[in-house]
Amino acid sequence: MKKTLLLVFVCAVLFAVAILYTACSDDKLSIVQRSIDLHRDSLSAETWLEVEKNENVKICFDSKVRAWETSLDTKILSESCLKVQIPILIGVSPINVKFSDSDNAYKLNLAVGMKYLNFMNEEVLLGYSDSSEFSIENILSTSISDLFNKKDHKKIVYTSMCDLFKRTDNKRLISVTGSYLIDKYPVTNCEIIQSMWDDLSDSILTYKKEKNNSNNRCLEHDTVANEVALLQAMKYANKRSIREGLKPYYFFRSDITLSEKQKVIGYTYNKNDRIWISIDSSSDGYRLLYYDEWMMFARGGDRRNAPWDDSTSFYEYMELRQTSGPVGMFSPNGYGIYDVFGLVKEHVLFEENNKMKRRCEVYYVTSSPKPQKGVIHHPQRLPRTKSVDYLSCFKGGGNLYDNWEKINYGTIDYSSDLGGFRLIRNIGNNAKWTEVKSK
């Protein structure tokens, strides 16, 4: 009798566990975190919807839907509503919709962790010319000895007259027409690890990979990646393009001929190997932002020198800023983009004709006067300058500076190799940034 009761009890427990497991499995799509109501008449051939990673999203139309075509995890709620489990990685996930009274298909593009911006003659401000540090008045009032002994971020940084002149980035208005898809947040460690799992064996991120597994779910506010080299960021951009069936933007080669050098945009290093980089101008894939492009999206319509003209917004950044933390903790800018300042500096490429790419560097030569009998001469180290064209720089961030309140849209950092980044792509392959003209 006791054995029978025990068997019944065990069966009951197993049945309850099975029901609970089923309920938990269904619960994955049971809680709606975002509801989107759409009108059929407002749809175009492609409609962009902004969502976040791992969300449960309910999409409803004002008309009966005959078919929802997607590879996503979904549940039909009614004749006009669908519940969608958003993927764990940033990117674009499409849903094709067909209505009951038509054979036409409408495409819904779910932009996961990204911002869709459609500009039509958008007037934007570029440049930054109000910095007294690089003004003509400041140059004329500064002695040559001071120019070669200028403290900057706890290091002795030598600069020159030509450097000061060339690094003046004058403000100017341009008009932009085009559609863009840009990361709302800087790319996170989880995103890189999950997307480049097989390519991190020799990477600085290897130790972070060991703490994860290939099925980890990347959260909306994951920790930002702040130790990424330029080459890694470009390879990640290509990975994301390939994942979505897009044409990669970057090509990498270790050896090129003299004639082929005209086709490359520059080079970077993988350990001690020089890697030459070229781009595919017909690409519809993801890429890093260009310098002036970053300025446009970072400002988000702001015409000030920095986003903190009042003490309240400045102290918000001062309180939250950190070397590496979760993304999306600051308020977004006017374009809905997060963490331009206060978190991590971002890799930014220079356009071909951007004068900010050329930087004067100081090197030293030893001068030994002609020997004279009975005279003791001491060799002198004299500064000389040379011009160097940079492929990229860092913009934004601010967490490593002592005088952090001086960080602004014009701040530029050439000093290190590792940092963060975010990606962008042109929708419809239009409005290539290098073709945008000033007003």
C-alpha positions as CSV (number, residue, x, y, z in Angstrom):
1,M,0.0,0.0,0.0
2,K,2.8,2.4,0.9
3,K,4.6,1.6,-2.3
4,T,1.5,2.3,-4.3
5,L,1.0,5.7,-2.5
6,L,4.6,6.5,-3.1
7,L,4.3,5.7,-6.8
8,V,1.2,7.8,-7.1
9,F,3.0,10.7,-5.3
10,V,6.0,10.4,-7.6
11,C,3.8,10.4,-10.7
12,A,1.9,13.4,-9.4
13,V,5.2,15.3,-8.8
14,L,6.5,14.4,-12.2
15,F,3.2,15.5,-13.8
16,A,3.3,18.8,-11.9
17,V,6.9,19.4,-13.0
18,A,6.0,18.6,-16.6
19,I,3.1,21.1,-16.5
20,L,5.4,23.7,-14.8
21,Y,8.1,23.2,-17.5
22,T,5.5,23.6,-20.2
23,A,4.2,26.7,-18.5
24,C,7.7,28.2,-18.2
25,S,8.4,27.4,-21.8
26,D,5.2,29.1,-22.9
27,D,6.0,32.0,-20.5
28,K,8.9,32.9,-22.8
29,L,6.3,34.4,-25.0
30,S,3.6,35.2,-22.4
31,I,4.8,38.5,-21.0
32,V,4.5,41.4,-23.5
33,Q,7.2,44.0,-22.9
34,R,6.3,46.2,-25.9
35,S,3.2,46.6,-28.0
36,I,3.3,48.1,-31.5
37,D,0.0,49.0,-33.2
38,L,0.3,49.5,-37.0
39,H,-2.1,50.9,-39.6
40,R,-2.1,49.1,-42.9
41,D,-2.4,52.2,-44.9
42,S,0.7,53.7,-43.4
43,L,2.9,50.8,-44.5
44,S,5.5,51.1,-47.2
45,A,7.3,48.2,-49.0
46,E,9.6,48.2,-45.9
47,T,8.8,49.5,-42.5
48,W,11.4,49.8,-39.7
49,L,10.5,49.0,-36.1
50,E,13.0,49.6,-33.3
51,V,13.1,47.0,-30.6
52,E,15.6,45.7,-27.9
53,K,17.3,42.4,-27.5
54,N,15.4,39.6,-25.7
55,E,12.1,41.5,-25.7
56,N,8.7,40.0,-26.1
57,V,6.9,42.3,-28.6
58,K,3.3,42.3,-29.6
59,I,2.6,43.5,-33.2
60,C,-1.0,44.2,-34.2
61,F,-2.6,45.6,-37.4
62,D,-6.0,47.2,-38.0
63,S,-6.6,44.5,-40.7
64,K,-6.8,40.7,-40.8
65,V,-3.4,39.1,-41.5
66,R,-3.3,36.0,-43.6
67,A,0.3,35.1,-43.1
68,W,3.3,36.1,-40.9
69,E,6.5,34.8,-42.5
70,T,9.6,34.9,-40.3
71,S,12.3,32.7,-38.8
72,L,11.8,34.2,-35.3
73,D,10.1,32.6,-32.4
74,T,6.5,33.7,-32.6
75,K,3.0,33.0,-31.4
76,I,-0.2,34.1,-33.2
77,L,-2.5,35.8,-30.7
78,S,-5.4,36.7,-33.0
79,E,-6.3,37.2,-36.7
80,S,-4.4,40.5,-36.6
81,C,-1.8,40.2,-33.8
82,L,1.5,38.4,-33.4
83,K,3.8,38.0,-30.4
84,V,7.5,37.9,-31.2
85,Q,10.6,36.8,-29.2
86,I,13.3,39.3,-30.2
87,P,16.8,37.7,-30.9
88,I,19.7,37.8,-28.4
89,L,22.0,39.7,-30.7
90,I,21.9,43.2,-32.3
91,G,20.9,43.4,-35.9
92,V,17.9,43.3,-38.3
93,S,15.3,40.6,-38.3
94,P,12.6,40.7,-41.0
95,I,8.9,39.7,-40.9
96,N,6.9,39.4,-44.1
97,V,3.2,40.2,-43.7
98,K,0.4,39.2,-46.1
99,F,-3.2,40.5,-45.5
100,S,-6.3,38.4,-46.1
101,D,-7.6,40.4,-49.1
102,S,-4.3,40.8,-50.9
103,D,-1.3,38.8,-52.2
104,N,1.1,41.7,-51.7
105,A,3.7,41.2,-49.0
106,Y,4.8,44.0,-46.7
107,K,8.2,43.8,-45.0
108,L,8.7,44.7,-41.3
109,N,12.3,45.1,-40.4
110,L,12.9,44.8,-36.7
111,A,16.0,46.9,-35.8
112,V,17.3,45.2,-32.7
113,G,19.3,47.6,-30.5
114,M,19.6,50.0,-33.4
115,K,18.2,53.4,-34.5
116,Y,16.7,54.0,-37.9
117,L,17.1,57.5,-39.1
118,N,15.7,58.8,-42.4
119,F,17.1,62.3,-43.2
120,M,15.5,64.6,-45.8
121,N,17.7,67.7,-46.3
122,E,18.7,67.5,-42.6
123,E,20.8,70.5,-41.6
124,V,23.5,69.3,-39.3
125,L,26.5,71.0,-37.7
126,L,30.0,69.7,-38.1
127,G,33.3,70.8,-36.7
128,Y,34.4,72.5,-33.6
129,S,36.3,75.8,-33.8
130,D,35.6,77.4,-30.5
131,S,38.4,75.8,-28.5
132,S,40.7,78.5,-27.2
133,E,43.5,75.8,-26.9
134,F,43.9,75.8,-30.7
135,S,42.9,79.4,-31.5
136,I,45.2,81.7,-33.4
137,E,45.3,84.0,-30.4
138,N,46.5,81.2,-28.2
139,I,49.2,80.2,-30.7
140,L,50.6,83.7,-31.0
141,S,50.7,84.1,-27.2
142,T,52.5,80.8,-26.6
143,S,56.2,80.5,-26.6
144,I,58.0,77.9,-28.7
145,S,59.4,76.3,-25.5
146,D,55.8,75.9,-24.1
147,L,54.7,74.3,-27.4
148,F,57.3,71.5,-26.9
149,N,56.5,71.0,-23.2
150,K,52.8,70.8,-23.0
151,K,51.1,68.5,-20.4
152,D,48.2,66.6,-21.6
153,H,46.5,63.7,-19.7
154,K,49.4,63.2,-17.3
155,K,51.8,62.6,-20.3
156,I,54.2,65.0,-21.9
157,V,52.8,65.5,-25.4
158,Y,55.0,67.4,-27.8
159,T,53.2,69.5,-30.4
160,S,54.2,72.1,-33.0
161,M,52.9,75.1,-34.8
162,C,51.8,73.1,-37.8
163,D,50.0,70.7,-35.6
164,L,48.0,73.5,-33.9
165,F,47.0,75.0,-37.2
166,K,46.1,71.7,-38.9
167,R,44.0,70.5,-35.9
168,T,41.6,73.5,-36.2
169,D,38.2,72.0,-37.2
170,N,36.0,74.8,-38.3
171,K,32.3,74.7,-37.7
172,R,30.2,74.3,-40.8
173,L,26.6,73.4,-41.8
174,I,25.9,70.6,-44.3
175,S,22.6,69.2,-45.7
176,V,22.1,65.4,-45.5
177,T,19.6,63.3,-47.3
178,G,19.7,59.5,-46.7
179,S,18.6,56.6,-44.5
180,Y,20.9,55.2,-41.8
181,L,20.8,52.4,-39.3
182,I,23.2,53.0,-36.4
183,D,23.9,51.2,-33.2
184,K,22.0,52.8,-30.3
185,Y,24.8,51.8,-27.9
186,P,28.5,51.0,-28.2
187,V,29.1,47.3,-29.0
188,T,29.3,45.1,-25.9
189,N,31.7,42.4,-24.8
190,C,28.9,39.8,-25.1
191,E,28.1,40.9,-28.7
192,I,31.7,40.5,-29.8
193,I,32.3,37.2,-28.0
194,Q,29.1,35.6,-29.4
195,S,29.6,36.9,-32.9
196,M,33.4,36.1,-33.1
197,W,33.5,33.0,-31.0
198,D,35.9,31.1,-33.3
199,D,38.2,34.1,-33.9
200,L,39.2,35.1,-30.4
201,S,41.9,32.5,-29.6
202,D,44.6,35.1,-29.9
203,S,42.6,38.1,-28.8
204,I,42.7,40.2,-25.7
205,L,39.1,39.2,-25.2
206,T,40.0,35.5,-24.8
207,Y,39.8,35.6,-21.0
208,K,36.3,37.1,-21.3
209,K,35.3,34.3,-23.7
210,E,36.3,31.7,-21.1
211,K,33.7,33.2,-18.7
212,N,30.9,32.8,-21.3
213,N,29.5,30.1,-23.5
214,S,28.4,30.2,-27.1
215,N,24.7,30.2,-26.1
216,N,24.8,33.1,-23.7
217,R,22.0,35.6,-24.0
218,C,23.3,39.2,-24.6
219,L,21.3,41.5,-22.4
220,E,20.1,45.0,-23.4
221,H,22.5,46.7,-20.9
222,D,25.5,44.4,-21.2
223,T,29.0,45.7,-20.3
224,V,30.6,47.8,-23.0
225,A,33.6,46.5,-24.9
226,N,36.5,48.8,-24.2
227,E,39.6,46.8,-25.2
228,V,39.0,46.3,-28.9
229,A,41.6,46.9,-31.6
230,L,40.7,48.6,-34.9
231,L,41.2,45.4,-36.9
232,Q,38.9,43.5,-34.5
233,A,36.2,46.1,-34.9
234,M,36.4,46.0,-38.7
235,K,36.2,42.1,-38.7
236,Y,33.2,42.3,-36.3
237,A,31.5,44.6,-38.8
238,N,32.1,42.1,-41.6
239,K,30.7,39.3,-39.4
240,R,27.5,41.2,-38.8
241,S,27.1,41.9,-42.5
242,I,27.6,38.3,-43.4
243,R,25.2,37.2,-40.7
244,E,22.4,39.2,-42.3
245,G,23.3,38.3,-45.9
246,L,24.9,41.8,-46.6
247,K,28.0,42.6,-48.6
248,P,31.0,43.1,-46.3
249,Y,32.5,46.6,-46.3
250,Y,36.2,45.8,-45.5
251,F,38.9,43.8,-47.2
252,F,42.1,42.8,-45.5
253,R,45.5,41.9,-47.0
254,S,48.9,41.3,-45.6
255,D,50.9,41.9,-48.8
256,I,50.2,44.4,-51.6
257,T,52.0,45.8,-54.6
258,L,53.0,49.4,-55.1
259,S,50.2,50.0,-57.6
260,E,47.6,48.4,-55.2
261,K,48.5,50.9,-52.4
262,Q,46.4,53.5,-54.3
263,K,43.3,51.3,-53.6
264,V,43.7,51.0,-49.8
265,I,42.5,53.4,-47.1
266,G,45.4,52.6,-44.8
267,Y,46.8,49.9,-42.6
268,T,46.7,48.6,-39.1
269,Y,48.6,45.9,-37.2
270,N,47.8,42.4,-36.1
271,K,50.6,41.7,-33.6
272,N,53.7,42.6,-35.6
273,D,52.1,42.1,-39.0
274,R,51.0,45.0,-41.1
275,I,47.4,44.6,-42.4
276,W,46.3,46.7,-45.4
277,I,42.7,47.7,-45.5
278,S,40.5,48.5,-48.5
279,I,36.8,49.1,-48.8
280,D,34.0,48.0,-51.1
281,S,32.1,51.2,-52.0
282,S,29.2,49.1,-53.3
283,S,28.7,47.4,-49.9
284,D,25.4,47.6,-48.1
285,G,26.9,46.1,-44.9
286,Y,28.0,47.4,-41.6
287,R,31.0,49.7,-41.0
288,L,32.6,52.1,-38.5
289,L,31.6,55.7,-38.5
290,Y,33.7,58.3,-40.3
291,Y,35.0,61.3,-38.3
292,D,32.5,63.9,-39.6
293,E,29.7,61.3,-39.6
294,W,30.4,60.6,-35.9
295,M,30.2,64.4,-35.2
296,M,26.8,64.5,-36.8
297,F,25.3,61.5,-35.0
298,A,27.1,62.4,-31.7
299,R,25.6,65.9,-31.7
300,G,22.1,64.6,-32.5
301,G,21.0,68.1,-33.6
302,D,22.9,69.8,-30.7
303,R,24.6,73.1,-31.7
304,R,26.5,73.5,-28.5
305,N,30.1,72.6,-27.9
306,A,29.2,69.9,-25.4
307,P,25.9,68.3,-24.2
308,W,26.3,69.8,-20.7
309,D,25.8,73.5,-20.7
310,D,24.1,73.3,-17.4
311,S,25.5,71.8,-14.2
312,T,22.7,69.2,-13.8
313,S,23.5,67.3,-17.0
314,F,27.2,67.5,-16.4
315,Y,27.0,66.1,-12.9
316,E,24.8,63.3,-14.2
317,Y,27.7,62.2,-16.4
318,M,30.2,62.7,-13.7
319,E,28.3,60.5,-11.3
320,L,27.8,57.6,-13.8
321,R,31.0,57.7,-15.9
322,Q,33.2,54.7,-15.6
323,T,36.0,52.8,-17.4
324,S,33.7,49.9,-18.4
325,G,30.1,49.5,-17.4
326,P,26.6,48.7,-18.8
327,V,25.5,50.5,-21.9
328,G,22.4,52.7,-22.0
329,M,22.6,54.2,-18.5
330,F,22.8,57.8,-19.7
331,S,20.0,59.7,-21.4
332,P,20.1,59.5,-25.2
333,N,20.9,62.5,-27.4
334,G,18.5,64.1,-29.8
335,Y,18.7,61.2,-32.3
336,G,18.1,58.6,-29.7
337,I,21.7,57.5,-29.5
338,Y,23.3,56.5,-26.1
339,D,26.7,56.8,-24.5
340,V,28.4,59.2,-26.8
341,F,30.1,60.6,-23.7
342,G,30.8,59.2,-20.3
343,L,31.6,55.5,-21.0
344,V,34.1,54.5,-23.7
345,K,36.0,56.3,-26.4
346,E,35.1,55.0,-29.9
347,H,37.1,54.0,-33.0
348,V,36.3,56.5,-35.8
349,L,37.8,56.4,-39.3
350,F,39.0,59.5,-41.2
351,E,37.6,60.4,-44.5
352,E,40.2,60.6,-47.3
353,N,40.3,64.4,-47.4
354,N,39.7,65.1,-43.7
355,K,42.5,67.4,-42.5
356,M,42.3,66.0,-39.0
357,K,43.9,62.8,-40.1
358,R,47.2,64.6,-40.7
359,R,49.1,65.1,-37.5
360,C,52.5,66.5,-36.8
361,E,54.7,64.3,-34.6
362,V,57.9,65.3,-32.9
363,Y,61.1,63.3,-33.1
364,Y,64.6,64.2,-31.9
365,V,67.9,64.3,-33.6
366,T,71.3,64.5,-31.8
367,S,73.4,67.5,-32.8
368,S,77.2,67.2,-32.2
369,P,79.1,70.4,-32.9
370,K,82.4,70.2,-34.9
371,P,85.2,69.2,-32.4
372,Q,87.5,72.0,-31.4
373,K,90.8,71.5,-29.6
374,G,90.5,72.2,-25.9
375,V,86.7,72.7,-26.0
376,I,84.3,70.2,-24.5
377,H,81.0,70.0,-26.4
378,H,77.9,68.3,-25.1
379,P,75.6,66.8,-27.8
380,Q,72.2,68.4,-27.9
381,R,68.8,66.7,-28.6
382,L,66.9,68.9,-30.9
383,P,63.2,68.5,-31.8
384,R,62.1,68.0,-35.4
385,T,58.6,67.5,-36.8
386,K,57.1,65.2,-39.4
387,S,53.6,64.9,-40.8
388,V,51.8,61.5,-40.3
389,D,48.5,60.5,-41.8
390,Y,46.3,58.5,-39.4
391,L,43.7,56.0,-40.5
392,S,41.6,56.5,-37.4
393,C,41.3,58.2,-34.0
394,F,39.1,58.0,-30.9
395,K,36.1,60.2,-30.2
396,G,33.7,60.5,-27.3
397,G,34.3,58.7,-24.0
398,G,35.8,60.8,-21.3
399,N,36.4,58.4,-18.5
400,L,40.2,58.5,-18.5
401,Y,40.6,62.3,-18.4
402,D,41.4,64.3,-15.2
403,N,39.8,67.5,-16.7
404,W,36.8,65.6,-17.7
405,E,34.6,68.6,-17.9
406,K,36.7,69.8,-20.9
407,I,35.6,66.8,-23.0
408,N,33.4,67.9,-25.9
409,Y,32.5,67.2,-29.5
410,G,35.8,68.5,-30.7
411,T,38.0,66.3,-28.4
412,I,40.1,63.9,-30.4
413,D,42.4,61.1,-29.1
414,Y,45.3,59.6,-31.1
415,S,47.1,58.1,-28.1
416,S,46.1,54.5,-27.8
417,D,45.2,51.4,-29.8
418,L,42.3,49.9,-27.8
419,G,38.8,51.2,-27.2
420,G,35.2,50.8,-28.0
421,F,33.1,51.3,-31.2
422,R,29.7,51.3,-32.7
423,L,28.5,50.4,-36.3
424,I,26.4,52.0,-38.9
425,R,25.1,51.0,-42.4
426,N,23.5,52.9,-45.2
427,I,19.9,51.7,-46.0
428,G,19.4,51.3,-49.8
429,N,23.2,52.0,-50.3
430,N,22.5,55.7,-50.6
431,A,24.1,58.8,-49.1
432,K,27.6,57.4,-48.8
433,W,29.2,59.6,-46.3
434,T,32.2,60.4,-48.4
435,E,29.8,61.9,-51.0
436,V,28.0,64.2,-48.7
437,K,28.6,67.8,-49.6
438,S,28.8,71.0,-47.5
439,K,26.1,73.6,-48.0
